């Protein structure tokens, strides 16, 4: 009788554990950004190792193999599992190399923009007064400039190039996070450890580097993830308009522009890079939202 009771109890415990697996899985998925991280990993991995993963040269086409649909559609070919474009170029290879350009441009532009924006926000928040007023008015002025119009004028004057796109995106993004960082520094500069550093005659540079900068890094990280998605969209928009990188370099925006004339026939020429942009941007945005919630003690969304 005792053995039967024990067996029954063990069975019920196992049954209860297996029953809780779906709820535990859902709880885990809500707690951690698994899907965005997986999407980002796949795209970034493909971009970094594009020369090894791409089966074809992105700019070389075969007119005999043009307009092949993806492999899951009628007429698809396993040799081109994402299909080919109107010039017979492999879409999978072009997608991989396009990811390299988009992510590289976004990474460099966001890095330079954050360095300038972080410096501006910390200096404005720490010194306050006239310095704060001048820097914030400069941020307002810069934010009000029409970026697209400036990009078109520069592209027509200088010509499309990778360096030009990076420079335009970098100077356009520096003001985005300045106010957030300034607000954080305003709340930090009155803390006791900052006041004690001043009493001990610590230099302003030492206070900023040793005390303020480490305590605003969580804001910088969140801004980085959110701005990266915006930079990817901006680069794709410039390439779509023909004022981005040269046409000889495959980019997602250029692929969308080249395929817009064939949406009724070879729709995958535009849809595939569009889906890639959507996935990577949404992944960065979801990760940014998760980091914001994670770093904000006032939000109790993560149990």
Secondary structure as UniProt FT lines:
FT   HELIX           2..31
FT   HELIX           34..48
FT   HELIX           50..53
FT   TURN            58..59
FT   HELIX           63..65
FT   TURN            66..67
FT   TURN            71..72
FT   TURN            74..75
FT   TURN            78..79
FT   TURN            81..82
FT   TURN            86..87
FT   HELIX           91..127
FT   HELIX           129..143
FT   HELIX           147..158
FT   HELIX           162..173
FT   TURN            174..177
FT   HELIX           178..188
FT   TURN            189..190
FT   HELIX           192..199
FT   TURN            200..201
FT   HELIX           204..207
FT   HELIX           208..212
FT   HELIX           213..215
FT   HELIX           217..241
FT   TURN            247..248
FT   HELIX           252..259
FT   HELIX           260..262
FT   TURN            263..265
FT   HELIX           268..295
FT   TURN            297..298
//
